Amino acid sequence: MKLFREICFRAVEMMIPARKYRRDRSEISCCLKYLIFGFNVIFWFFGGGTMAIGVWAWTEKDTFNNLNRLTNVALDPALILIVVGSITFMIGFTGCVGALRENTCLLATYAISLAVLLLLEMSAGILGFIFKEWIKQQAASGFQAFIVHYRDDPDQQNLIDWIQEQWLECCGIEGPKDWERNIYFNCSSIEVGSREACGVPFSCCKRLPNEVIRNNQCGYDVRKADYDGDLSSIIFERGCLRAGEEWMEVNLVPVAGVMVAVAILQSFEQRYSGLCGLVLNFKVQ
């Protein structure tokens, strides 16, 4: 009787399909799981903040209602912030939620995204080393566009002022004469009464010792032929292209160190997220 009961029980077990119960414990290391989650929370918020700043900048300029005012889309700082922030936000989201929920699809997407990003960064670094002259030409072309549209876009104006005054301490591409390309600083603008004609922006001026209030008119008339002041003590005479090259030469080791550190971090994140996805996929199967 006991044997018959056991045979019946086994037969019923074979007839009823096995149920897949939800796992009640993590299939991967808890430390690794929350390490990936914590890293990507920061990545996620950083991307969201960057995107929000770009959208806010476009809103302040009323760009959404006047898209035809975009003079150079590739060089618009607000658009660059929106694109970079959106990509960062999406990658951070897939890594954050994928690690927390142990979702194989999101983890695979995250690992592939990091691999593509790492490949693009390495390619950009190699191509940048090979085509240095081409990059210099593109940088000069972009800076020239900034100069031409200096008064048209507040973001581009603030960016070029920061480059000239605070970062590289320079003026123009090759020198102050490059500001002749801007209609407001062009010497021919004297005929229409422009006070900035034959001058340069205030960001080209050297700060005076103990200067509290910035003199925004310090660059007026400095390119006139009859200007009798000492230019070297008033404005930066070095062009920003040469200043950028010198900055890279001086800071090559720190810049390379940061790039290598970021590449290694991305490589570890990509490897471990991919490993987590494989483990979870194997466990589910």
C-alpha positions as CSV (number, residue, x, y, z in Angstrom):
1,M,0.0,0.0,0.0
2,K,2.8,2.4,0.9
3,L,4.6,1.5,-2.4
4,F,1.4,2.1,-4.4
5,R,0.9,5.5,-2.7
6,E,4.4,6.6,-3.5
7,I,4.0,5.5,-7.2
8,C,0.9,7.6,-7.5
9,F,2.6,10.6,-5.9
10,R,5.5,10.3,-8.4
11,A,3.1,10.0,-11.3
12,V,1.1,13.1,-10.3
13,E,4.4,15.0,-9.9
14,M,5.4,14.1,-13.5
15,M,2.0,15.2,-14.9
16,I,2.0,18.6,-13.2
17,P,4.5,21.0,-14.9
18,A,7.2,22.4,-12.6
19,R,6.7,25.9,-11.5
20,K,9.4,28.6,-11.6
21,Y,9.5,30.2,-8.3
22,R,10.9,33.7,-7.9
23,R,14.4,33.7,-6.3
24,D,14.3,35.0,-2.8
25,R,18.0,35.7,-2.7
26,S,20.5,37.5,-4.8
27,E,22.4,35.4,-7.4
28,I,25.4,37.7,-7.4
29,S,27.6,39.3,-4.8
30,C,25.7,41.8,-2.7
31,C,28.9,44.0,-2.5
32,L,29.3,44.0,-6.3
33,K,25.6,44.6,-6.9
34,Y,25.5,47.7,-4.7
35,L,28.9,49.0,-5.9
36,I,27.5,49.1,-9.5
37,F,24.3,50.6,-8.2
38,G,26.0,53.3,-6.2
39,F,28.3,54.3,-9.0
40,N,25.5,54.6,-11.4
41,V,23.3,56.6,-9.1
42,I,25.9,59.3,-9.2
43,F,26.2,58.8,-13.0
44,W,22.5,59.1,-13.3
45,F,22.1,62.3,-11.3
46,F,25.1,63.8,-13.0
47,G,23.5,63.1,-16.4
48,G,20.1,64.4,-15.3
49,G,21.7,67.6,-13.9
50,T,23.7,68.2,-17.0
51,M,20.7,67.8,-19.2
52,A,18.6,70.1,-17.0
53,I,21.2,72.8,-17.3
54,G,21.2,72.6,-21.1
55,V,17.4,72.7,-21.2
56,W,17.4,75.7,-18.8
57,A,19.9,77.5,-21.0
58,W,17.8,76.9,-24.1
59,T,14.7,78.1,-22.2
60,E,16.4,81.3,-21.1
61,K,17.4,82.0,-24.7
62,D,13.9,81.0,-26.0
63,T,15.6,78.6,-28.4
64,F,12.7,76.1,-28.4
65,N,10.5,78.7,-30.0
66,N,13.2,80.1,-32.3
67,L,15.2,77.1,-33.6
68,N,16.2,79.1,-36.7
69,R,18.4,81.3,-34.4
70,L,20.9,78.5,-34.0
71,T,23.9,79.7,-36.0
72,N,26.1,76.6,-35.5
73,V,24.4,73.6,-33.9
74,A,27.6,71.6,-33.4
75,L,29.1,74.5,-31.3
76,D,26.1,75.4,-29.3
77,P,27.1,74.8,-25.6
78,A,23.5,74.3,-24.4
79,L,22.9,71.6,-27.1
80,I,26.1,69.8,-26.2
81,L,25.1,69.7,-22.5
82,I,21.6,68.3,-23.5
83,V,23.1,65.6,-25.7
84,V,25.9,64.6,-23.3
85,G,23.5,64.7,-20.3
86,S,20.9,62.6,-22.1
87,I,23.4,59.9,-23.0
88,T,24.8,59.9,-19.5
89,F,21.3,59.8,-18.0
90,M,20.3,56.7,-20.1
91,I,23.5,54.8,-19.4
92,G,23.2,55.6,-15.7
93,F,19.6,54.5,-15.6
94,T,20.3,51.1,-17.3
95,G,23.2,50.4,-14.9
96,C,21.4,51.6,-11.8
97,V,18.1,49.8,-12.3
98,G,19.7,46.8,-13.9
99,A,22.0,46.2,-10.9
100,L,19.2,46.8,-8.3
101,R,16.7,44.6,-10.0
102,E,19.2,42.1,-11.3
103,N,17.8,42.5,-14.8
104,T,19.8,40.8,-17.4
105,C,18.5,42.9,-20.3
106,L,19.4,46.2,-18.6
107,L,22.8,45.0,-17.5
108,A,23.6,43.8,-21.0
109,T,22.5,47.1,-22.4
110,Y,24.7,48.9,-19.8
111,A,27.7,46.7,-20.5
112,I,27.4,47.2,-24.3
113,S,27.0,51.0,-23.9
114,L,30.1,51.2,-21.8
115,A,32.0,49.1,-24.3
116,V,31.0,51.3,-27.2
117,L,31.8,54.4,-25.2
118,L,35.2,53.1,-24.3
119,L,35.9,52.2,-27.9
120,L,34.9,55.6,-29.1
121,E,37.1,57.3,-26.5
122,M,40.1,55.1,-27.4
123,S,39.5,55.8,-31.1
124,A,39.2,59.6,-30.5
125,G,42.5,59.5,-28.5
126,I,44.4,57.6,-31.3
127,L,42.9,59.7,-34.1
128,G,43.6,62.9,-32.2
129,F,47.3,61.9,-31.9
130,I,47.5,61.0,-35.6
131,F,45.6,64.0,-37.0
132,K,46.9,66.7,-34.8
133,E,47.0,69.3,-37.5
134,W,43.5,68.6,-38.6
135,I,42.3,69.0,-35.0
136,K,44.1,72.3,-34.8
137,Q,42.3,73.5,-38.0
138,Q,38.9,72.4,-36.6
139,A,39.7,74.2,-33.3
140,A,40.7,77.4,-35.2
141,S,37.5,77.1,-37.3
142,G,35.3,76.7,-34.3
143,F,36.9,79.5,-32.4
144,Q,36.5,81.7,-35.5
145,A,32.8,80.9,-35.5
146,F,32.7,82.0,-31.8
147,I,34.3,85.3,-32.7
148,V,32.0,86.0,-35.7
149,H,28.9,85.2,-33.6
150,Y,30.2,86.7,-30.3
151,R,27.2,88.9,-29.7
152,D,24.6,86.6,-31.2
153,D,24.6,83.8,-28.6
154,P,25.1,84.5,-24.8
155,D,26.3,81.0,-24.2
156,Q,29.0,81.2,-26.8
157,Q,29.9,84.7,-25.6
158,N,30.3,83.5,-22.0
159,L,32.3,80.5,-23.2
160,I,34.8,82.5,-25.2
161,D,35.2,85.1,-22.4
162,W,36.0,82.2,-19.9
163,I,38.5,80.8,-22.3
164,Q,40.3,84.1,-22.9
165,E,40.1,85.6,-19.4
166,Q,40.3,82.7,-16.9
167,W,41.5,79.5,-18.6
168,L,44.2,80.3,-21.3
169,E,44.7,84.0,-20.8
170,C,44.7,84.7,-24.5
171,C,43.0,86.9,-27.2
172,G,41.7,85.7,-30.5
173,I,42.9,82.7,-32.5
174,E,46.4,83.9,-33.5
175,G,46.2,87.3,-31.7
176,P,44.0,90.3,-31.0
177,K,43.8,91.1,-34.8
178,D,41.4,88.2,-35.2
179,W,38.6,90.2,-33.6
180,E,38.5,92.2,-36.9
181,R,36.2,89.3,-38.1
182,N,33.4,90.4,-35.7
183,I,31.2,93.2,-37.1
184,Y,31.1,95.0,-33.7
185,F,34.9,95.1,-33.3
186,N,35.7,95.6,-37.0
187,C,37.4,98.9,-37.6
188,S,35.0,99.8,-40.3
189,S,32.2,99.9,-37.6
190,I,33.5,103.4,-36.7
191,E,31.5,104.7,-39.6
192,V,28.2,103.5,-37.9
193,G,29.2,104.8,-34.5
194,S,30.2,101.5,-32.8
195,R,32.2,102.3,-29.7
196,E,33.8,98.8,-29.8
197,A,35.3,99.4,-33.3
198,C,39.0,98.6,-33.5
199,G,38.9,97.1,-30.0
200,V,38.7,93.7,-28.3
201,P,36.3,92.2,-25.7
202,F,37.0,92.9,-22.0
203,S,38.1,89.2,-21.6
204,C,41.2,90.0,-23.6
205,C,42.3,92.5,-20.9
206,K,44.7,91.7,-18.1
207,R,43.4,92.3,-14.6
208,L,44.9,95.1,-12.7
209,P,46.3,94.5,-9.2
210,N,43.6,94.7,-6.6
211,E,41.0,95.3,-9.2
212,V,37.5,94.9,-7.6
213,I,35.1,96.1,-10.3
214,R,35.8,94.7,-13.8
215,N,36.4,97.4,-16.4
216,N,34.3,96.2,-19.4
217,Q,35.7,99.1,-21.6
218,C,39.3,98.2,-21.2
219,G,39.6,96.8,-24.7
220,Y,38.3,99.9,-26.5
221,D,40.5,101.3,-29.3
222,V,43.5,99.1,-28.6
223,R,43.8,98.0,-32.2
224,K,43.8,101.5,-33.6
225,A,47.0,102.5,-35.5
226,D,47.3,105.7,-33.3
227,Y,46.9,103.9,-30.0
228,D,49.7,105.1,-27.8
229,G,49.4,102.7,-24.8
230,D,51.5,99.7,-24.0
231,L,49.5,96.8,-25.3
232,S,51.5,94.2,-23.5
233,S,50.4,95.6,-20.1
234,I,46.8,96.0,-21.1
235,I,45.7,93.0,-23.1
236,F,46.8,89.4,-23.8
237,E,48.7,89.4,-27.1
238,R,49.1,85.6,-27.3
239,G,46.6,83.8,-29.5
240,C,44.3,81.1,-27.9
241,L,45.5,78.4,-30.4
242,R,49.1,78.7,-29.2
243,A,48.0,79.1,-25.6
244,G,46.0,75.8,-25.9
245,E,49.0,74.0,-27.3
246,E,51.2,75.2,-24.4
247,W,48.6,74.3,-21.9
248,M,48.4,70.7,-23.2
249,E,52.2,70.5,-23.2
250,V,52.4,71.6,-19.5
251,N,49.4,69.5,-18.4
252,L,49.9,66.4,-20.6
253,V,50.6,64.0,-17.7
254,P,47.6,65.0,-15.5
255,V,45.3,65.0,-18.5
256,A,46.5,61.6,-19.7
257,G,46.3,60.2,-16.1
258,V,42.7,61.3,-15.8
259,M,41.8,59.8,-19.2
260,V,43.5,56.5,-18.3
261,A,41.8,56.4,-14.9
262,V,38.4,57.0,-16.5
263,A,39.1,54.3,-19.2
264,I,40.1,51.8,-16.5
265,L,37.0,52.5,-14.4
266,Q,34.8,52.1,-17.4
267,S,36.5,48.9,-18.3
268,F,36.0,47.4,-14.8
269,E,32.3,48.6,-14.8
270,Q,31.7,47.1,-18.2
271,R,33.4,43.8,-17.3
272,Y,31.6,43.3,-14.0
273,S,28.2,44.3,-15.3
274,G,28.6,41.9,-18.2
275,L,29.7,39.2,-15.7
276,C,26.7,39.9,-13.6
277,G,24.4,39.6,-16.6
278,L,26.0,36.3,-17.6
279,V,25.6,34.9,-14.1
280,L,22.0,35.9,-13.8
281,N,21.2,34.5,-17.3
282,F,22.8,31.2,-16.4
283,K,20.9,31.0,-13.1
284,V,17.6,31.7,-14.8
285,Q,18.2,29.0,-17.4
